[in-house]
């Protein structure tokens, strides 16, 4: 049974980080598109964020908790595991609570009457870039803690 949970944990990480990289590259590429095409890319990015990043983060947290139960029965929690759990949880909370809702708002934006990007676009895009980067850094640090620093 733990093999299934390990598989789900890895698949969750692949979805979370892979989706995050896809969204990042899409956003960078879309900078040079006309406003209508740029918003179309952001609609696709919202779907990727919800389905891969958000779902992957939830899957990582749930499977990580299940995989950690045997360690909770012991007297001490290994440092690598504590670091992985803390960093992963911070990343998942950031992704689920900030990144996914911001992506959804970006995906619902429409052109203003002049055919330009709406005024709220720049602030939402900046918020998305900052918090998605933060969530990704936390996820990568959690991955490092669980792989390189595991003894």
Secondary structure, 3 states (H helix, E strand, C coil): CHHHHHHHHHHHHHHHHHHHHHHHHHHHHHCCCCHHHHHHHHHHHHHHHHHHHHHHHHHHHHHHHHHHHHHHCCCCCCHHHHHHHHHHHHHHHHHHHHHHHHHHHHHCCCCCCCCCCCCHHHHHHHHHHHHHHHHHHHHHHHHHHHHCCCC
